[in-house]
Amino acid sequence: MFYNYMLTHEIKSATMARDELQQSFEKSYELYNYLLKFIIDVTDLQDRYLDEAKHKFLPSHEDLNPNPKFVDNELVQALRDNEQLQQYINDHKLSWRDNELFLKLMLNKITSSDIYQEYMSSGISDLDSDCNLWRQLFKRLLIDDDDLLEELENESVYWSSDDLDFMGQFVIKTIGRINSGDPNPIMPMYKDDEDSEFGDKLFSSAIDQQELNDSTINHYIDTRHWEADRTALIDRAIMLVALAEARGFESIPTSVTLNEYIEIAKLYSSPNSSAFINGVLNAAIRDMKNQGIIMKP
């Protein structure tokens, strides 16, 4: 009975973790669309402010004759006209308009920036310059903005600085695709069926091979410098997944696997972990290739 309980508990835990993994993928894609919606909503807010200024009791000459370049941005219009984006926004009820104080804060940061000032003073008005404005705003202002990050973290536990960085890069790529005339500029959640199945397949492989790869990791830990039973949990998790990928995914060269997981260790673990993980994985994969356990590039 106890064994059955433990087995059931492990199955439930694995199922919950798999569901959590899938949800994290979906929330990342939601953030990508949400950032595209930000471009539209912050532009609409500026358009409203310009209109309100015209109807003041004593409007100035500037109030009556504002520079419409920012609100007439061709990139923004392309996003408004994109059916795929609008369908996703409607289905997921994405909007920044409910938080006008925050949107106003971000608009003030944008309009106060050198990027905006140079754009507005330029005599060029075309798709290329309109796309470049938002490309530069994301690169130099928004991706690293603490207020934007805090707002996103308050909205979802799945959104962090890494997510803002990664999805911000996707937004920049999308801007480039619109600028080049790509008829399908909005990036899909998955590139293809293989891509959509990759996360679940890797997760299942790591679970199925946990005991085997745990033993492999312990074998290659240099106990003169490291204690196997005191290896940081995140370091062991990174190595377990890396070995599962090295063993089972023939299309991924081992050099790519090594580089990717060492970079992951630099991002998410301690300063010394990348060297430690590099040493263990290099030794393990080298010997498995020599023994014919791994047979790929």
DOZA-349015 format. One line per 3 residues: number of its first residue (from 1); for each residue x, y, z of N, C-alpha, C. Coordinates in steps of 0.1 Angstrom, whole numbers, plus 5000, padded with zeros to 4 digits. Example, Ala and Ser with C-alpha at 12.3 -4.5 7.8 and 13.67 -1.06 7.14 Angstrom:
% residues 2
1> 5132 4943 5078 5123 4955 5078 5132 4967 5078  5128 4978 5071 5137 4989 5071 5129 5000 5079
This chain:
% residues 297
1> 5008 4988 5000 5000 5000 5000 5009 5013 5000  5019 5013 5008 5028 5024 5009 5035 5027 4996  5039 5016 4989 5046 5017 4976 5036 5023 4966
4> 5023 5018 4966 5013 5023 4957 5011 5038 4959  5011 5042 4972 5009 5056 4976 5020 5065 4970  5032 5060 4973 5044 5068 4968 5044 5069 4953
7> 5041 5057 4946 5041 5057 4931 5030 5067 4926  5018 5067 4933 5008 5076 4929 5012 5091 4931  5018 5093 4942 5023 5107 4946 5033 5112 4935
10> 5042 5103 4931 5052 5106 4922 5046 5109 4908  5036 5101 4904 5029 5103 4892 5022 5117 4892  5015 5120 4903 5008 5132 4904 5018 5144 4904
13> 5029 5143 4911 5039 5153 4911 5044 5156 4897  5047 5145 4890 5053 5146 4876 5042 5153 4867  5030 5149 4869 5019 5154 4860 5017 5169 4863
16> 5017 5173 4876 5016 5187 4880 5028 5195 4874  5040 5189 4875 5052 5197 4870 5051 5198 4855  5046 5188 4848 5044 5189 4833 5034 5200 4830
19> 5023 5200 4837 5013 5210 4835 5018 5224 4837  5026 5225 4848 5032 5238 4851 5042 5243 4840  5049 5233 4835 5058 5236 4824 5051 5241 4812
22> 5040 5235 4808 5032 5239 4797 5026 5253 4799  5021 5255 4812 5016 5268 4815 5026 5279 4814  5038 5276 4817 5049 5286 4817 5052 5290 4802
25> 5051 5280 4793 5052 5282 4779 5041 5292 4774  5029 5289 4778 5018 5296 4773 5018 5311 4779  5023 5312 4791 5023 5326 4797 5035 5334 4791
28> 5045 5327 4787 5056 5334 4779 5051 5340 4766  5043 5332 4759 5037 5336 4747 5027 5347 4749  5020 5346 4760 5010 5357 4763 5018 5370 4766
31> 5029 5370 4772 5037 5382 4775 5042 5388 4762  5046 5380 4752 5050 5385 4739 5038 5393 4733  5026 5388 4733 5015 5395 4727 5011 5407 4736
34> 5013 5406 4749 5010 5417 4758 5019 5429 4755  5032 5426 4752 5041 5437 4749 5038 5443 4736  5033 5435 4726 5029 5441 4714 5017 5450 4716
37> 5008 5446 4725 4996 5454 4728 5000 5467 4735  5011 5466 4743 5016 5478 4749 5019 5489 4739  5025 5486 4728 5028 5496 4718 5015 5503 4713
40> 5005 5495 4711 4992 5501 4707 4986 5510 4717  4985 5504 4730 4978 5511 4740 4985 5524 4745  4998 5524 4745 5005 5536 4749 5004 5547 4738
43> 5003 5543 4725 5001 5552 4714 4987 5558 4715  4977 5549 4718 4963 5554 4719 4962 5564 4730  4969 5562 4741 4969 5572 4752 4974 5585 4748
46> 4985 5585 4741 4991 5598 4736 4981 5605 4726  4975 5597 4718 4965 5602 4709 4953 5609 4716  4949 5603 4727 4938 5609 4735 4943 5622 4742
49> 4955 5622 4747 4960 5634 4753 4961 5646 4743  4965 5643 4731 4966 5653 4721 4952 5658 4717  4943 5650 4717 4929 5654 4714 4923 5662 4725
52> 4926 5658 4738 4921 5666 4749 4927 5680 4750  4940 5681 4746 4947 5694 4746 4940 5704 4736  4935 5698 4725 4928 5707 4715 4916 5713 4721
55> 4909 5706 4730 4896 5711 4735 4897 5717 4749  4910 5722 4753 4911 5729 4765 4904 5743 4764  4901 5749 4775 4894 5762 4775 4902 5772 4767
58> 4916 5773 4769 4924 5782 4762 4936 5774 4756  4934 5767 4746 4944 5759 4740 4955 5768 4734  4968 5763 4735 4979 5771 4729 4980 5767 4714
61> 4989 5774 4707 4991 5771 4693 4996 5756 4692  5005 5752 4701 5010 5738 4701 4999 5728 4703  4990 5732 4712 4978 5723 4715 4970 5721 4703
64> 4968 5731 4695 4959 5731 4684 4966 5725 4671  4980 5725 4672 4987 5720 4660 4998 5711 4665  4995 5699 4671 5005 5690 4676 5012 5683 4665
67> 5023 5678 4668 5030 5669 4659 5025 5655 4660  5018 5650 4649 5011 5637 4650 5020 5625 4647  5033 5627 4645 5041 5617 4640 5041 5604 4649
70> 5041 5606 4662 5041 5594 4671 5028 5586 4670  5017 5593 4670 5004 5586 4670 5001 5581 4656  5007 5586 4645 5005 5581 4632 5015 5570 4627
73> 5022 5565 4637 5032 5555 4634 5027 5543 4626  5034 5540 4615 5029 5530 4606 5030 5516 4613  5040 5514 4621 5042 5501 4628 5029 5498 4637
76> 5025 5508 4644 5014 5507 4653 5001 5504 4645  5000 5510 4633 4988 5507 4625 4989 5493 4620  5001 5488 4616 5002 5474 4612 4998 5464 4623
79> 5002 5468 4635 4998 5459 4646 4983 5459 4648  4977 5471 4647 4962 5472 4648 4955 5464 4638  4961 5463 4626 4955 5457 4614 4957 5442 4614
82> 4966 5437 4622 4970 5423 4622 4959 5414 4628  4953 5406 4620 4942 5398 4625 4946 5387 4635  4958 5381 4633 4963 5371 4643 4965 5377 4657
85> 4972 5389 4657 4974 5395 4670 4961 5400 4676  4952 5406 4669 4940 5410 4674 4931 5399 4679  4931 5387 4672 4924 5376 4677 4929 5371 4690
88> 4942 5370 4692 4948 5366 4704 4945 5376 4715  4946 5388 4713 4943 5399 4723 4929 5398 4728  4920 5396 4718 4906 5394 4722 4903 5382 4730
91> 4909 5371 4725 4906 5358 4732 4912 5358 4746  4923 5364 4748 4929 5364 4762 4927 5377 4769  4918 5386 4763 4914 5399 4770 4926 5407 4775
94> 4936 5409 4766 4948 5416 4770 4946 5431 4768  4949 5439 4778 4948 5453 4777 4956 5460 4788  4962 5471 4785 4969 5479 4795 4961 5491 4799
97> 4949 5493 4793 4941 5505 4796 4935 5506 4809  4934 5494 4816 4928 5495 4830 4937 5501 4840  4950 5502 4836 4960 5508 4845 4966 5520 4839
100> 4958 5530 4838 4962 5542 4831 4973 5550 4838  4974 5549 4851 4985 5556 4858 4998 5550 4854  4999 5537 4853 5011 5531 4849 5014 5534 4834
103> 5004 5533 4826 5006 5536 4812 5011 5550 4810  5005 5559 4818 5010 5573 4817 5024 5575 4821  5028 5567 4832 5042 5567 4836 5051 5563 4825
106> 5048 5552 4818 5056 5547 4807 5056 5557 4795  5045 5563 4792 5044 5572 4781 5053 5584 4784  5053 5589 4797 5062 5600 4801 5077 5596 4799
109> 5080 5584 4802 5094 5579 4800 5098 5579 4785  5088 5575 4777 5091 5574 4763 5093 5588 4757  5083 5597 4760 5084 5610 4754 5095 5619 4760
112> 5101 5615 4771 5112 5622 4777 5125 5617 4772  5125 5606 4765 5138 5599 4761 5144 5606 4748  5157 5605 4747 5164 5610 4735 5159 5603 4723
115> 5155 5590 4724 5151 5583 4713 5138 5589 4707  5129 5593 4715 5117 5599 4711 5119 5613 4705  5128 5621 4712 5130 5634 4707 5137 5634 4693
118> 5146 5625 4691 5153 5624 4678 5143 5620 4667  5134 5611 4671 5124 5606 4661 5115 5617 4657  5110 5625 4667 5100 5635 4665 5106 5647 4657
121> 5119 5650 4659 5125 5661 4652 5130 5657 4638  5130 5644 4635 5134 5640 4622 5124 5643 4611  5128 5647 4600 5119 5650 4589 5114 5638 4581
124> 5119 5626 4585 5116 5614 4578 5104 5607 4585  5094 5604 4576 5082 5597 4581 5079 5586 4572  5084 5574 4576 5081 5562 4568 5081 5550 4577
127> 5078 5538 4571 5077 5526 4580 5091 5523 4586  5102 5525 4579 5115 5521 4584 5118 5530 4597  5116 5543 4596 5118 5551 4608 5108 5548 4619
130> 5096 5545 4616 5086 5542 4626 5089 5529 4633  5094 5519 4626 5098 5507 4632 5111 5508 4640  5120 5517 4635 5132 5519 4643 5130 5526 4656
133> 5120 5535 4656 5116 5541 4669 5114 5530 4680  5105 5521 4677 5101 5511 4687 5111 5500 4689  5119 5498 4679 5130 5489 4681 5140 5494 4691
136> 5143 5507 4689 5153 5514 4699 5146 5515 4713  5133 5518 4713 5127 5520 4726 5128 5507 4734  5125 5495 4727 5126 5483 4734 5141 5479 4738
139> 5150 5481 4729 5164 5478 4731 5170 5486 4743  5168 5499 4742 5175 5508 4751 5167 5514 4763  5154 5511 4763 5146 5517 4774 5137 5507 4781
142> 5129 5499 4773 5118 5492 4780 5123 5478 4785  5132 5471 4778 5136 5458 4783 5142 5458 4797  5149 5469 4800 5156 5470 4813 5149 5480 4822
145> 5137 5483 4820 5130 5493 4828 5124 5486 4841  5128 5491 4852 5124 5485 4865 5109 5486 4868  5103 5497 4864 5089 5499 4866 5081 5489 4858
148> 5085 5487 4845 5078 5478 4837 5079 5464 4842  5091 5460 4846 5094 5447 4852 5085 5445 4865  5085 5455 4873 5077 5454 4886 5062 5452 4882
151> 5057 5459 4873 5043 5458 4869 5040 5444 4864  5049 5439 4855 5047 5425 4850 5048 5415 4861  5057 5416 4870 5058 5406 4881 5046 5407 4890
154> 5040 5418 4892 5028 5419 4899 5016 5413 4893  5016 5412 4879 5005 5406 4872 5006 5391 4871  5018 5386 4870 5019 5371 4869 5032 5366 4875
157> 5031 5355 4882 5043 5349 4888 5052 5343 4878  5046 5341 4866 5054 5335 4855 5063 5345 4848  5061 5358 4851 5069 5369 4844 5080 5374 4852
160> 5092 5374 4847 5104 5379 4855 5112 5387 4845  5124 5391 4850 5133 5399 4842 5137 5391 4830  5140 5378 4832 5144 5369 4820 5133 5369 4810
163> 5120 5368 4814 5109 5367 4805 5108 5380 4797  5109 5391 4804 5108 5404 4797 5120 5406 4787  5131 5401 4791 5143 5402 4782 5140 5393 4769
166> 5136 5380 4771 5134 5371 4760 5123 5375 4751  5111 5379 4757 5100 5383 4749 5102 5396 4743  5110 5405 4750 5113 5418 4744 5121 5416 4731
169> 5130 5406 4731 5138 5403 4719 5128 5398 4708  5118 5390 4712 5108 5385 4702 5101 5397 4696  5097 5407 4704 5091 5419 4699 5099 5426 4689
172> 5112 5427 4692 5122 5434 4683 5123 5426 4670  5123 5413 4670 5123 5405 4658 5110 5407 4650  5098 5408 4657 5086 5410 4651 5086 5424 4644
175> 5091 5434 4650 5092 5447 4644 5100 5446 4631  5111 5439 4631 5119 5437 4619 5112 5430 4608  5103 5420 4612 5095 5413 4602 5085 5422 4596
178> 5079 5431 4604 5069 5440 4598 5076 5450 4589  5088 5454 4593 5096 5464 4585 5100 5458 4571  5102 5445 4571 5107 5438 4559 5095 5434 4550
181> 5083 5436 4555 5071 5432 4547 5067 5418 4548  5071 5411 4558 5067 5397 4561 5052 5397 4562  5045 5388 4554 5030 5388 4555 5025 5381 4568
184> 5034 5374 4575 5030 5368 4587 5040 5372 4598  5040 5384 4603 5051 5389 4612 5049 5384 4626  5037 5381 4630 5035 5377 4644 5041 5363 4646
187> 5050 5361 4655 5056 5348 4657 5047 5338 4664  5047 5326 4659 5038 5316 4665 5044 5311 4678  5036 5305 4686 5040 5300 4699 5051 5289 4697
190> 5049 5281 4687 5059 5270 4684 5062 5271 4669  5075 5268 4666 5079 5269 4652 5073 5258 4644  5071 5246 4649 5065 5235 4642 5061 5224 4653
193> 5056 5213 4648 5052 5202 4657 5063 5197 4666  5075 5196 4659 5086 5191 4667 5090 5200 4678  5089 5213 4675 5092 5223 4685 5082 5223 4697
196> 5069 5221 4693 5059 5220 4704 5060 5208 4713  5066 5197 4708 5067 5185 4715 5080 5184 4723  5089 5194 4720 5103 5193 4726 5103 5193 4741
199> 5096 5203 4747 5096 5205 4761 5091 5193 4769  5080 5188 4764 5074 5177 4771 5082 5164 4769  5088 5163 4758 5097 5151 4755 5109 5151 4764
202> 5115 5163 4765 5127 5165 4773 5124 5163 4788  5113 5168 4792 5108 5167 4806 5107 5152 4809  5100 5145 4801 5097 5130 4803 5110 5123 4803
205> 5120 5126 4794 5132 5119 4794 5140 5121 4807  5140 5134 4812 5147 5137 4824 5142 5129 4836  5128 5128 4836 5122 5120 4847 5125 5106 4846
208> 5124 5100 4834 5126 5086 4832 5141 5082 4835  5150 5091 4832 5164 5088 4833 5170 5093 4846  5162 5098 4855 5168 5105 4867 5177 5096 4875
211> 5174 5084 4878 5182 5075 4886 5195 5072 4878  5194 5069 4865 5206 5066 4857 5215 5078 4856  5210 5090 4854 5218 5102 4852 5223 5107 4866
214> 5216 5105 4876 5221 5108 4890 5233 5100 4893  5233 5087 4889 5245 5079 4891 5257 5084 4883  5254 5088 4871 5264 5093 4862 5270 5105 4867
217> 5262 5115 4872 5267 5127 4878 5276 5124 4890  5272 5115 4899 5279 5112 4911 5293 5106 4907  5293 5098 4896 5305 5092 4892 5316 5102 4888
220> 5312 5113 4882 5321 5122 4876 5324 5134 4885  5318 5135 4897 5321 5146 4906 5334 5143 4913  5343 5152 4912 5356 5151 4918 5354 5153 4933
223> 5354 5143 4941 5352 5144 4955 5363 5150 4963  5374 5153 4956 5385 5160 4963 5381 5175 4965  5372 5180 4956 5368 5194 4956 5353 5196 4959
226> 5345 5185 4956 5331 5187 4957 5325 5175 4964  5315 5177 4972 5308 5166 4978 5295 5163 4970  5294 5150 4965 5283 5146 4957 5269 5149 4963
229> 5268 5145 4976 5255 5146 4983 5252 5161 4987  5261 5170 4985 5259 5184 4988 5258 5193 4975  5257 5186 4964 5255 5194 4951 5243 5202 4952
232> 5243 5215 4948 5232 5223 4948 5221 5217 4939  5208 5218 4944 5197 5212 4937 5196 5218 4923  5198 5231 4921 5196 5236 4908 5207 5231 4898
235> 5220 5229 4904 5231 5224 4896 5228 5210 4891  5222 5202 4900 5219 5188 4897 5208 5187 4887  5198 5196 4888 5187 5196 4879 5192 5200 4865
238> 5200 5210 4864 5206 5214 4851 5213 5202 4845  5221 5195 4853 5229 5184 4847 5220 5172 4843  5210 5169 4851 5200 5159 4848 5194 5161 4834
241> 5189 5173 4832 5183 5177 4819 5193 5176 4808  5205 5182 4810 5215 5182 4800 5218 5168 4795  5220 5158 4805 5223 5145 4801 5212 5138 4794
244> 5200 5141 4798 5188 5135 4791 5188 5140 4777  5191 5153 4774 5191 5158 4761 5203 5152 4753  5214 5150 4759 5226 5145 4753 5224 5130 4749
247> 5217 5123 4757 5214 5109 4754 5204 5107 4743  5193 5115 4744 5181 5111 4736 5178 5120 4724  5184 5131 4722 5180 5140 4711 5191 5140 4700
250> 5189 5131 4690 5199 5129 4680 5202 5142 4672  5192 5150 4670 5194 5162 4661 5202 5173 4668  5204 5172 4681 5211 5183 4688 5226 5178 4691
253> 5236 5185 4685 5250 5181 4688 5253 5183 4702  5262 5174 4707 5266 5175 4721 5272 5188 4725  5279 5194 4715 5285 5207 4718 5275 5218 4721
256> 5264 5217 4713 5253 5227 4716 5247 5225 4729  5244 5212 4733 5239 5209 4746 5248 5214 4757  5261 5212 4756 5270 5216 4766 5270 5232 4768
259> 5271 5238 4756 5271 5253 4757 5258 5259 4763  5247 5253 4759 5234 5258 4763 5232 5257 4779  5236 5245 4784 5233 5243 4798 5244 5250 4807
262> 5256 5252 4801 5265 5260 4809 5261 5274 4810  5255 5279 4799 5249 5293 4799 5238 5294 4809  5229 5284 4809 5218 5283 4819 5224 5284 4833
265> 5234 5276 4836 5240 5277 4849 5246 5290 4853  5251 5298 4843 5256 5311 4846 5245 5320 4850  5233 5318 4844 5221 5327 4847 5215 5323 4860
268> 5213 5310 4863 5205 5307 4874 5212 5300 4886  5225 5298 4885 5231 5292 4897 5242 5301 4902  5250 5296 4911 5261 5303 4917 5272 5306 4908
271> 5281 5316 4911 5292 5320 4902 5301 5308 4899  5303 5299 4908 5312 5287 4906 5306 5276 4899  5293 5276 4897 5285 5264 4892 5288 5261 4878
274> 5290 5272 4869 5292 5269 4855 5305 5261 4853  5316 5264 4860 5328 5256 4859 5326 5242 4864  5319 5240 4875 5316 5227 4880 5308 5219 4871
277> 5297 5224 4866 5288 5217 4856 5295 5214 4843  5303 5224 4839 5311 5222 4827 5320 5210 4828  5327 5208 4840 5336 5197 4842 5329 5184 4842
280> 5318 5183 4849 5311 5171 4851 5305 5166 4837  5298 5176 4830 5292 5172 4818 5302 5169 4807  5312 5176 4806 5323 5173 4796 5328 5159 4798
283> 5332 5156 4810 5338 5143 4813 5327 5132 4810  5315 5133 4814 5305 5123 4813 5302 5121 4798  5299 5132 4790 5296 5131 4776 5307 5125 4768
286> 5320 5130 4771 5331 5124 4764 5332 5109 4766  5331 5104 4778 5332 5090 4780 5321 5082 4774  5308 5088 4774 5297 5081 4768 5298 5080 4753
289> 5305 5090 4747 5307 5090 4733 5318 5079 4729  5328 5079 4738 5339 5069 4736 5333 5055 4737  5324 5053 4746 5318 5040 4749 5307 5036 4739
292> 5303 5045 4730 5292 5043 4721 5278 5044 4726  5277 5050 4738 5264 5052 4744 5257 5064 4737  5265 5074 4734 5260 5086 4727 5267 5085 4713
295> 5259 5085 4702 5265 5084 4689 5258 5095 4680  5264 5107 4681 5259 5118 4673 5270 5128 4672  5268 5139 4664 5279 5149 4663 5284 5154 4676
